[in-house]
Amino acid sequence: MIGPPNVGKSVIFNRLTRMNVGVANYPGSTVEFSEGALRLADSPVKLIDAPGIYTLQPASEAESVAVALLEDAPDLVLCVLDATNLESSLYLLLQLMGLGLPLMACINRTDLAEERGLAVDHEYLARQLGVPTVATRAVTGQGLEELRSRLNGALSSEFSPPAVRPAPSWAEAERLTQQARRSAGRSEDTLRDRLGDALIRPWPGLPAAVLIVVLVFGFVIGVGMGLRRWVLLPFFGELIIPQLVNLVQALLEPGLGREVLVGEYGLLTKGIEWPFTLVFPYVLSFYAALSVLEDSGYMARLGALLDGLLKRMGLSGTAVMPIFLGYGCGIPALMATRALSSHKQRLTVCAMVCLSVPCISQTGAFVSLLAERSVGALAGVAMVSILAMLTTGVLASRLLPGRPSTTLMEIPELLLPRADVLGKKVWARARHYLADGVPAVMAGVAFAALLYETGAMEAVGRALSPVITRWLLLPEEAAVPLLLGVFRRELAVLPLMDMALSPSQLFTGAIVALFYVPCIAMVALVAREFHIRLAIVVLVFTTVFALFVGGLFARLGPLVL
């Protein structure tokens, strides 16, 4: 499957495969693509969802992989066209026709075209181009059974490629578009259309952007705190964990094994409480908000509005997506930089995310640590994070070689997200946290329990005492989050909750955790995506910078808080 971004290709892919999907890396590349099992009437088929692409002249690493997949001689290429942007889609289809591959097309988003008073005659295009064509509405599933049937027929019989045409031209794409479009009644200039246009303009787009971002983070914190206090804390704290403690105490005699399970850093106490009651509620609320921004089409508008600011950092408006993803998890944020058009942009976003963008797990830990003790400290951490992110971007644009790239963005329709699609997307992202994040946190807690129960943690605290007590002005046990933060970013924060710290000390600990090393998974990804030397630089620089800045704020904190 190949087609432009934002055409609904992934929705079709998920419906055809019924979410029976996996992720693979293209050989010799770090770029991933989705592949799934599609069972047709005659045989099972491997369906590959290639990265979105506008033309066969790639402008990014991800687009290069889409072109490379075409060179692997697939049995069939399904080109997904956008009924609302038919001309640019047809230009891609005309380019594909020159490859001599078996080819089909489906025209998606026909419902949105009809709202504009337009219809696309897919049968006319099929006759003109010699390419079997189906009209679909991916969000409702309309036309997908016909598509499945046509795919089965194409793969179960001799299916000749379309006739090779002369070099495609935009003039030909424009001519075909004009001839294939039909009137579907009077175009509806809806409130949604007017609102979508207004949100791109500086006025009222910029004030609206500030309001929307504030509302999003208010929603994340408010809903997360509500889930934590009224659902997850009672469930785990009052029902599950006490039962586990009683069970372990009944089965095991006092000793190292029991203490590792239910002691000060018990695997079945802190190992469950921290990831499920203090972090998971914010993961859910953040990904719900992010999915709404994505599916509504607002994220691209935010990128267009911030393009001027981002250009001062050598970035384009398209960098908004990986930066915003960083507030969810740094790993997909780094992977999303593959779609950026220059290596300089990728390095700049990598530096910003690794140093100063807290993931949602860490943000949830900050809220749990500071919201009920010092709102001023929480606001201060947020301000320091934003200032550091902007400063990092500006410095990177000045220091890194390369020229700023031209901004090329597609602004999709402003849509009302569908609840069922949002639910599947939020659950998929939450499942990723449960599968990858929770085990890492529990491993970190088990490691801390072993260090604590064997006395090694006390020895480490004494060894780090000059830095911890004299420079950061924290108690010796604050060495614990420095040890555990390498496992997961939130573990650089959560142990501070059980220490009797003043507001100034809480602020210092939070600042150190903000700038401290990314989790080991992020460091490994930096090595894979860029180079191991950069991963080492990230590891060393963030550690030194976090401790240095933490000491400065340890002396400023009492004057402010």
C-alpha positions as CSV (number, residue, x, y, z in Angstrom):
1,M,0.0,0.0,0.0
2,I,1.4,3.4,-1.0
3,G,-0.1,6.8,-1.0
4,P,0.2,10.4,0.3
5,P,0.3,11.1,4.0
6,N,-3.1,11.8,5.7
7,V,-5.1,9.9,3.1
8,G,-6.5,7.3,5.5
9,K,-4.1,4.6,4.3
10,S,-3.4,3.3,7.8
11,V,-7.1,3.1,8.6
12,I,-7.7,0.9,5.5
13,F,-4.6,-1.2,6.4
14,N,-5.9,-1.8,10.0
15,R,-9.4,-2.7,8.7
16,L,-8.1,-5.1,6.1
17,T,-5.8,-6.8,8.5
18,R,-8.2,-6.6,11.4
19,M,-5.3,-5.2,13.5
20,N,-3.3,-8.4,13.0
21,V,-0.1,-6.3,12.4
22,G,3.5,-6.1,13.2
23,V,6.4,-3.7,12.6
24,A,9.5,-4.4,10.6
25,N,12.7,-2.5,9.7
26,Y,13.7,-2.2,6.1
27,P,17.0,-3.9,5.5
28,G,19.9,-1.5,6.0
29,S,17.7,1.2,7.4
30,T,16.3,2.1,10.8
31,V,12.9,3.1,9.2
32,E,10.0,0.9,10.2
33,F,6.9,0.1,8.3
34,S,3.8,-1.9,9.2
35,E,3.0,-5.3,7.8
36,G,0.0,-7.4,8.5
37,A,-1.7,-10.6,7.5
38,L,-4.6,-10.2,5.0
39,R,-6.5,-13.5,4.5
40,L,-8.3,-13.5,1.1
41,A,-10.5,-16.2,-0.3
42,D,-7.7,-18.0,-2.1
43,S,-4.6,-17.5,0.0
44,P,-3.0,-15.5,2.9
45,V,-1.3,-12.3,1.8
46,K,1.3,-10.1,3.5
47,L,0.1,-6.5,3.3
48,I,2.7,-3.8,3.8
49,D,1.8,-0.2,4.7
50,A,4.6,1.9,3.3
51,P,5.4,5.3,4.7
52,G,3.4,8.2,3.2
53,I,4.9,9.8,0.1
54,Y,3.9,12.5,-2.4
55,T,6.1,11.6,-5.4
56,L,8.7,9.0,-6.2
57,Q,11.5,11.6,-5.7
58,P,11.9,11.1,-1.9
59,A,12.7,14.1,0.4
60,S,13.3,12.1,3.6
61,E,14.6,8.8,4.9
62,A,11.1,7.5,5.4
63,E,10.0,8.4,1.8
64,S,13.2,6.7,0.5
65,V,12.1,3.4,2.2
66,A,8.7,3.7,0.5
67,V,10.4,3.9,-2.9
68,A,12.8,1.1,-2.0
69,L,9.8,-1.2,-1.1
70,L,8.5,-0.7,-4.7
71,E,11.9,-1.9,-6.0
72,D,11.4,-5.2,-4.1
73,A,9.0,-6.4,-6.9
74,P,5.7,-6.7,-4.9
75,D,3.0,-8.9,-6.3
76,L,0.6,-5.9,-6.3
77,V,0.8,-2.2,-5.5
78,L,-2.4,-0.6,-4.0
79,C,-2.2,3.1,-4.5
80,V,-4.5,5.0,-2.1
81,L,-5.7,8.3,-3.6
82,D,-7.3,11.3,-1.8
83,A,-10.6,12.4,-3.3
84,T,-10.2,15.8,-1.7
85,N,-6.7,16.3,-3.2
86,L,-7.1,14.3,-6.4
87,E,-4.6,16.0,-8.6
88,S,-1.5,15.4,-6.4
89,S,-2.6,11.8,-5.8
90,L,-3.1,11.2,-9.5
91,Y,0.4,12.5,-10.2
92,L,1.8,9.8,-7.8
93,L,-0.4,7.2,-9.5
94,L,0.9,8.2,-12.9
95,Q,4.5,7.9,-11.6
96,L,3.7,4.4,-10.3
97,M,2.3,3.4,-13.7
98,G,5.8,3.9,-15.2
99,L,7.3,1.2,-13.0
100,G,5.7,-1.7,-14.8
101,L,4.3,-3.2,-11.6
102,P,0.8,-4.7,-11.2
103,L,-1.3,-1.8,-9.9
104,M,-4.7,-1.1,-8.3
105,A,-6.1,2.1,-6.9
106,C,-8.6,3.1,-4.3
107,I,-10.0,6.6,-3.9
108,N,-10.5,7.3,-0.2
109,R,-12.2,10.2,1.6
110,T,-15.0,10.4,-0.9
111,D,-17.3,11.5,1.9
112,L,-15.2,14.6,2.5
113,A,-15.2,15.4,-1.2
114,E,-19.0,15.2,-1.3
115,E,-19.2,17.7,1.5
116,R,-17.5,20.1,-0.9
117,G,-20.1,19.3,-3.6
118,L,-17.8,17.0,-5.5
119,A,-17.8,13.4,-6.5
120,V,-15.1,11.3,-8.3
121,D,-16.0,9.0,-11.1
122,H,-13.6,6.1,-10.3
123,E,-14.9,4.0,-13.2
124,Y,-13.9,6.8,-15.6
125,L,-10.4,6.8,-14.1
126,A,-10.2,3.1,-14.4
127,R,-11.1,3.2,-18.1
128,Q,-8.7,6.1,-18.9
129,L,-5.8,4.7,-17.0
130,G,-6.3,0.9,-17.3
131,V,-6.0,0.6,-13.5
132,P,-8.8,-1.1,-11.5
133,T,-10.1,1.5,-9.1
134,V,-12.4,1.3,-6.1
135,A,-14.0,4.1,-4.1
136,T,-13.8,3.8,-0.3
137,R,-14.7,5.6,3.0
138,A,-12.1,4.1,5.4
139,V,-13.6,5.5,8.6
140,T,-16.9,3.8,8.0
141,G,-15.6,0.8,6.1
142,Q,-17.7,1.5,3.0
143,G,-16.2,0.0,-0.1
144,L,-13.7,-2.1,1.7
145,E,-15.4,-5.4,1.0
146,E,-15.4,-4.6,-2.7
147,L,-11.7,-3.7,-2.3
148,R,-11.0,-7.0,-0.6
149,S,-12.8,-8.8,-3.4
150,R,-10.9,-6.9,-6.2
151,L,-7.6,-7.6,-4.4
152,N,-8.4,-11.3,-4.2
153,G,-9.3,-11.4,-7.9
154,A,-6.1,-9.5,-8.9
155,L,-3.8,-11.8,-6.9
156,S,-5.5,-15.1,-7.8
157,S,-5.2,-14.6,-11.6
158,E,-2.8,-13.3,-14.2
159,F,-2.9,-9.6,-13.5
160,S,-1.0,-7.5,-16.1
161,P,0.6,-4.2,-15.2
162,P,-1.0,-1.1,-16.8
163,A,0.4,0.1,-20.1
164,V,3.6,2.1,-19.5
165,R,2.8,5.8,-20.1
166,P,5.0,8.6,-21.1
167,A,6.7,10.6,-18.4
168,P,3.9,11.9,-16.1
169,S,3.2,15.6,-15.9
170,W,1.1,17.8,-13.7
171,A,-0.8,18.9,-16.7
172,E,-2.0,15.4,-17.3
173,A,-2.9,15.0,-13.6
174,E,-4.9,18.2,-13.8
175,R,-6.7,17.2,-17.0
176,L,-7.7,13.8,-15.5
177,T,-8.9,15.5,-12.3
178,Q,-11.1,17.9,-14.2
179,Q,-12.6,15.1,-16.3
180,A,-13.2,12.7,-13.4
181,R,-14.9,15.1,-11.0
182,R,-18.6,15.3,-11.0
183,S,-20.9,17.7,-9.2
184,A,-22.5,16.2,-6.1
185,G,-24.8,19.1,-5.3
186,R,-24.1,22.5,-3.8
187,S,-20.8,22.7,-1.9
188,E,-21.3,23.2,1.8
189,D,-19.2,26.0,3.3
190,T,-19.6,24.6,6.8
191,L,-18.6,26.1,10.1
192,R,-15.9,23.4,10.3
193,D,-14.3,24.7,7.0
194,R,-14.3,28.3,8.2
195,L,-12.9,27.3,11.6
196,G,-10.2,25.2,9.9
197,D,-9.1,28.2,7.8
198,A,-9.2,30.5,10.7
199,L,-6.9,28.3,12.8
200,I,-4.1,28.6,10.2
201,R,-4.0,32.4,10.2
202,P,-2.1,34.2,12.9
203,W,-5.3,35.8,14.1
204,P,-7.2,34.1,15.7
205,G,-4.9,31.1,15.2
206,L,-2.2,32.0,17.7
207,P,-4.4,32.9,20.6
208,A,-6.4,29.8,19.9
209,A,-3.2,27.7,19.9
210,V,-2.2,29.0,23.3
211,L,-5.7,28.3,24.6
212,I,-5.8,24.8,23.1
213,V,-2.4,23.8,24.5
214,V,-3.3,25.1,27.9
215,L,-6.6,23.1,27.8
216,V,-4.7,20.0,26.6
217,F,-2.3,20.0,29.5
218,G,-5.1,21.0,31.9
219,F,-7.0,18.0,30.6
220,V,-4.0,15.7,31.0
221,I,-3.3,16.8,34.5
222,G,-6.9,17.0,35.6
223,V,-8.1,13.7,34.2
224,G,-4.8,12.0,35.2
225,M,-5.2,13.2,38.8
226,G,-8.8,12.1,38.8
227,L,-8.0,8.6,37.5
228,R,-5.2,8.3,40.0
229,R,-7.1,9.5,43.1
230,W,-10.5,8.0,42.5
231,V,-9.8,4.8,40.4
232,L,-6.3,3.5,40.4
233,L,-5.1,4.4,43.9
234,P,-8.2,2.8,45.6
235,F,-8.0,-0.3,43.3
236,F,-4.3,-1.0,43.7
237,G,-3.5,0.7,47.0
238,E,-6.5,-0.6,49.0
239,L,-7.3,-3.8,47.2
240,I,-4.5,-5.4,45.2
241,I,-1.3,-4.5,47.0
242,P,-2.5,-5.3,50.6
243,Q,-3.6,-8.7,49.5
244,L,-0.2,-9.3,47.8
245,V,1.6,-8.2,51.0
246,N,-0.5,-10.5,53.2
247,L,0.1,-13.4,50.8
248,V,3.9,-12.9,50.7
249,Q,4.1,-12.5,54.5
250,A,2.1,-15.7,54.9
251,L,4.2,-17.7,52.5
252,L,7.8,-16.4,53.2
253,E,9.8,-16.1,56.3
254,P,11.5,-12.8,57.1
255,G,14.6,-12.4,55.0
256,L,16.0,-11.0,51.8
257,G,13.4,-12.7,49.5
258,R,10.5,-11.2,51.4
259,E,12.0,-7.8,51.7
260,V,12.7,-7.7,48.0
261,L,9.1,-8.4,47.3
262,V,7.3,-6.3,49.9
263,G,10.0,-4.3,51.7
264,E,11.1,-0.6,51.4
265,Y,11.4,-0.9,47.6
266,G,9.2,-4.0,47.2
267,L,8.7,-5.4,43.8
268,L,5.0,-6.1,44.7
269,T,4.5,-2.7,46.4
270,K,6.5,0.1,44.8
271,G,6.9,-2.0,41.7
272,I,3.1,-1.9,41.2
273,E,2.2,1.4,42.9
274,W,4.6,3.6,40.9
275,P,3.9,2.5,37.3
276,F,0.2,1.8,37.7
277,T,-1.1,4.5,40.1
278,L,1.3,7.3,39.7
279,V,2.2,7.2,36.0
280,F,-0.4,5.2,34.0
281,P,-3.3,7.6,34.6
282,Y,-1.3,10.4,32.9
283,V,-0.2,8.1,30.1
284,L,-3.9,7.5,29.3
285,S,-5.0,11.1,29.6
286,F,-2.0,12.4,27.5
287,Y,-2.5,9.9,24.7
288,A,-6.2,10.6,24.6
289,A,-5.5,14.3,24.1
290,L,-2.8,13.7,21.6
291,S,-5.0,11.4,19.6
292,V,-7.7,14.1,19.4
293,L,-5.2,16.6,18.2
294,E,-3.9,14.2,15.5
295,D,-7.2,12.9,14.3
296,S,-8.9,16.3,14.2
297,G,-6.2,17.7,11.9
298,Y,-5.2,20.4,14.4
299,M,-1.6,19.2,14.8
300,A,-0.7,20.2,11.3
301,R,-2.3,23.6,11.9
302,L,-0.2,24.1,15.0
303,G,2.9,23.3,13.0
304,A,2.0,25.9,10.4
305,L,1.4,28.5,13.1
306,L,4.7,27.7,14.9
307,D,6.7,27.5,11.7
308,G,8.2,31.0,12.1
309,L,9.3,30.3,15.7
310,L,10.8,26.9,14.7
311,K,12.7,28.4,11.8
312,R,14.7,30.4,14.4
313,M,15.9,26.9,15.6
314,G,16.7,25.7,12.1
315,L,13.5,23.6,12.0
316,S,10.3,23.7,10.1
317,G,6.7,23.4,11.2
318,T,6.8,19.6,10.5
319,A,9.0,19.3,13.6
320,V,6.0,20.0,15.8
321,M,4.9,16.3,15.6
322,P,8.1,14.7,16.9
323,I,8.5,17.4,19.6
324,F,4.9,16.8,20.8
325,L,5.4,13.1,20.6
326,G,8.4,13.6,22.9
327,Y,6.0,14.7,25.7
328,G,4.4,11.2,25.3
329,C,7.6,9.1,24.9
330,G,11.0,10.0,23.6
331,I,11.3,6.8,21.5
332,P,8.5,7.5,19.0
333,A,9.7,11.1,19.0
334,L,13.2,10.1,17.8
335,M,11.7,7.7,15.3
336,A,9.4,10.4,13.9
337,T,12.4,12.6,13.0
338,R,12.9,10.3,10.1
339,A,10.2,12.2,8.3
340,L,12.2,15.5,8.6
341,S,13.9,16.6,5.5
342,S,17.5,17.2,6.7
343,H,20.0,15.6,9.1
344,K,20.4,18.9,10.8
345,Q,16.7,19.0,11.7
346,R,16.9,15.4,13.0
347,L,19.9,16.2,15.3
348,T,18.3,19.4,16.6
349,V,15.0,17.6,17.6
350,C,17.1,14.8,19.1
351,A,19.0,17.2,21.3
352,M,15.8,19.0,22.4
353,V,14.0,15.7,23.2
354,C,16.9,14.1,25.0
355,L,17.8,17.1,27.2
356,S,14.6,19.1,28.0
357,V,11.4,17.4,26.9
358,P,10.0,15.2,29.7
359,C,8.0,12.1,28.6
360,I,4.5,11.7,29.9
361,S,5.7,9.1,32.5
362,Q,8.1,11.6,33.9
363,T,5.6,14.4,33.7
364,G,3.1,12.3,35.6
365,A,5.8,11.7,38.2
366,F,6.4,15.4,38.4
367,V,2.7,16.0,39.0
368,S,2.5,13.3,41.6
369,L,5.6,14.7,43.4
370,L,4.9,18.4,43.3
371,A,1.2,19.2,42.6
372,E,0.0,18.7,46.1
373,R,3.1,20.0,47.8
374,S,4.2,23.0,45.8
375,V,2.3,24.2,42.7
376,G,5.0,26.9,42.3
377,A,7.7,24.3,42.0
378,L,5.7,22.4,39.4
379,A,5.1,25.6,37.4
380,G,8.8,26.4,37.7
381,V,9.9,23.0,36.4
382,A,7.6,23.5,33.4
383,M,9.0,27.0,32.7
384,V,12.6,25.7,33.0
385,S,11.8,22.9,30.6
386,I,10.4,25.2,27.9
387,L,13.2,27.7,28.2
388,A,15.8,24.9,28.0
389,M,14.1,23.4,25.0
390,L,14.0,26.7,23.1
391,T,17.6,27.5,24.0
392,T,18.7,24.0,22.9
393,G,17.0,24.5,19.6
394,V,18.6,27.9,19.0
395,L,22.1,26.8,19.9
396,A,21.8,23.7,17.8
397,S,20.7,25.7,14.8
398,R,23.8,27.9,15.2
399,L,26.3,25.1,15.9
400,L,25.3,22.3,13.7
401,P,26.3,22.4,10.0
402,G,23.7,22.6,7.3
403,R,21.2,25.0,5.8
404,P,17.6,25.5,7.0
405,S,15.2,23.6,4.8
406,T,12.1,24.8,3.1
407,T,8.8,24.1,4.8
408,L,6.4,21.8,2.9
409,M,3.3,20.9,4.9
410,E,-0.1,19.5,4.0
411,I,-2.9,20.9,6.0
412,P,-5.6,18.1,6.3
413,E,-9.3,18.6,6.8
414,L,-10.5,19.7,10.3
415,L,-12.5,16.7,11.4
416,L,-14.5,15.6,14.4
417,P,-12.6,12.5,15.6
418,R,-14.4,9.2,15.8
419,A,-14.7,7.7,19.3
420,D,-14.0,4.1,18.1
421,V,-10.9,5.1,16.2
422,L,-9.7,7.2,19.2
423,G,-10.3,4.3,21.6
424,K,-8.2,1.9,19.5
425,K,-5.4,4.4,19.1
426,V,-5.2,5.2,22.8
427,W,-5.4,1.6,23.8
428,A,-2.6,0.7,21.3
429,R,-0.3,3.4,22.9
430,A,-1.3,2.5,26.4
431,R,-0.6,-1.2,25.6
432,H,2.9,-0.1,24.5
433,Y,3.5,1.5,27.9
434,L,2.2,-1.6,29.7
435,A,4.3,-3.9,27.6
436,D,7.6,-1.9,27.6
437,G,7.4,0.7,30.4
438,V,5.9,-1.2,33.3
439,P,8.5,-4.1,33.1
440,A,11.3,-1.6,33.0
441,V,10.0,0.2,36.0
442,M,9.6,-3.1,37.9
443,A,13.1,-4.2,36.9
444,G,14.4,-0.9,38.3
445,V,12.5,-1.3,41.5
446,A,13.8,-4.9,41.9
447,F,17.4,-3.6,41.4
448,A,16.8,-0.9,44.0
449,A,15.4,-3.4,46.4
450,L,18.5,-5.6,46.1
451,L,20.8,-2.6,46.6
452,Y,18.8,-1.5,49.6
453,E,18.5,-4.8,51.4
454,T,22.1,-5.8,50.9
455,G,23.4,-2.4,52.1
456,A,25.0,-1.5,48.7
457,M,22.7,1.5,48.3
458,E,24.0,3.0,51.6
459,A,27.5,2.6,50.3
460,V,26.6,4.3,47.0
461,G,25.0,7.1,48.9
462,R,28.2,7.7,50.9
463,A,30.3,7.6,47.7
464,L,28.1,10.2,46.0
465,S,27.7,12.2,49.2
466,P,29.9,15.1,48.1
467,V,27.7,15.7,45.0
468,I,24.3,14.8,46.6
469,T,24.6,16.5,50.0
470,R,27.1,19.3,49.4
471,W,26.3,20.4,45.9
472,L,22.7,19.5,45.5
473,L,21.9,20.0,49.2
474,L,19.8,16.8,49.3
475,P,20.0,13.8,51.7
476,E,22.2,10.9,50.9
477,E,19.3,8.7,49.9
478,A,18.7,11.0,47.0
479,A,21.3,8.9,45.2
480,V,18.6,6.3,44.6
481,P,16.8,8.2,41.8
482,L,20.2,8.9,40.1
483,L,20.8,5.1,40.0
484,L,17.3,4.2,38.9
485,G,16.8,7.0,36.4
486,V,18.9,5.1,33.8
487,F,16.2,2.4,33.7
488,R,13.3,4.8,33.2
489,R,13.0,8.6,33.3
490,E,10.2,8.6,35.9
491,L,12.4,6.6,38.3
492,A,14.6,9.6,38.6
493,V,11.6,11.3,40.2
494,L,9.4,8.8,42.0
495,P,11.8,7.8,44.8
496,L,11.8,11.4,46.0
497,M,8.1,11.1,47.0
498,D,9.0,9.0,50.0
499,M,11.7,11.4,51.3
500,A,11.0,14.2,53.7
501,L,12.1,17.0,51.5
502,S,11.4,20.8,51.6
503,P,9.8,22.6,48.7
504,S,13.3,23.8,47.7
505,Q,14.7,20.3,47.8
506,L,11.8,18.9,45.8
507,F,12.4,21.6,43.1
508,T,16.1,20.8,43.0
509,G,15.4,17.0,42.7
510,A,12.9,17.7,39.9
511,I,15.3,19.9,38.0
512,V,18.0,17.2,38.2
513,A,15.5,14.6,37.0
514,L,14.4,16.9,34.1
515,F,17.9,17.1,32.6
516,Y,19.2,13.8,33.8
517,V,20.1,11.0,31.3
518,P,17.3,9.7,29.1
519,C,16.3,6.1,29.8
520,I,18.6,3.4,28.5
521,A,16.2,2.6,25.7
522,M,16.4,6.2,24.3
523,V,20.2,6.1,24.5
524,A,20.2,2.8,22.6
525,L,17.9,4.3,20.0
526,V,20.1,7.4,19.6
527,A,23.0,5.0,18.9
528,R,21.0,3.2,16.3
529,E,19.4,6.2,14.6
530,F,22.5,8.4,14.5
531,H,25.8,7.0,15.9
532,I,27.1,5.4,19.1
533,R,29.4,8.5,19.6
534,L,26.3,10.7,19.8
535,A,24.7,8.3,22.3
536,I,27.8,8.6,24.5
537,V,27.8,12.4,24.3
538,V,24.1,12.4,25.3
539,L,24.8,10.1,28.2
540,V,27.8,12.1,29.6
541,F,26.5,15.6,28.8
542,T,23.0,15.1,30.3
543,T,24.5,13.7,33.5
544,V,27.0,16.5,34.0
545,F,24.5,19.2,33.0
546,A,21.8,17.9,35.3
547,L,24.0,17.9,38.3
548,F,25.5,21.3,37.5
549,V,22.2,23.0,36.9
550,G,20.7,21.2,39.9
551,G,23.3,22.6,42.2
552,L,22.6,26.1,40.9
553,F,18.9,25.8,41.5
554,A,19.5,24.3,44.9
555,R,20.9,27.7,45.9
556,L,18.3,29.7,44.1
557,G,15.3,27.6,45.3
558,P,15.1,29.0,48.8
559,L,15.0,32.5,47.4
560,V,12.1,31.8,45.1
561,L,9.9,29.1,46.8
